[in-house]
Amino acid sequence: MTEKQTKKQTATQIETPRVPTDLDWTRAAPEDEQDPGPWIEIAFGEGDNDDAVYLRETSDPDNVVTTTRKKWDAFVLGVQAGEFDHFVEGVEGV
């Protein structure tokens, strides 16, 4: 690989995806909860060309993490199947 290709690859790897400004964010909090959190919020990309899922924390809304719908769906199925229960063992209220 040439030096030019290496620099281009590095620049591509650290490129931050553009987060649409018109996303419909859904807060993962109890329905009657009025406390500002921090809570996790999720938004789904819209349109045929945007299969992104966007995640952020209410206390830092400019810090957005993205994944794909396929990966998000696999995560949700894993949660439903109990694959992550070991992360909350010993946590009060669980």
Secondary structure, DSSP 8 states (H G I E B T S, - for coil): --HHHHHHHHHHHT------TT---EEES-TT--S----EEEEE--STT--EEEEEETTEEEEEEEEEHHHHHHHHHHHHTTTTGGGGTT-TT-
